[in-house]
Structure formats: C-alpha cells, structure tokens
Amino acid sequence: MKRIAAWAFYGVGAIAIAYLALYAYALFTQPDFKPGDPIHIFRKPDAPSYSALSTSLRA
C-alpha cells in the first residue's frame, strides 16, 4: 500500500511539473499584445456573413 501511495505521489508531482512547464512555455512564446494594436483576423473574402440578416427575414 505504501508503494502505491508513493507512486501516486510521484505521478501527481510529475503532472504538476508538466503543467508548470507548459505554463512557462505559453507565457514566453505568446505574442506581445499592446493596447491599441489592430487585431488581424484572417478570413476568406468570399465567405458568407452569418451576422447579417437575410433579405427574407427583414420584412
């Protein structure tokens, strides 16, 4: 029983270290956003506009 508890403890520690490593990676590799910078959204120019009302619903 002690052996299972020890391996569970090591597993939880390994998961915690992996989470911290992923957090550090995301922290240091994210783009540097500043207030006022434009947001670039890449979209096909001929894509339909789903936010506009269709002509049949405008009645």
Order of alpha helices (4+ residues) and beta strands (2+ residues): alpha
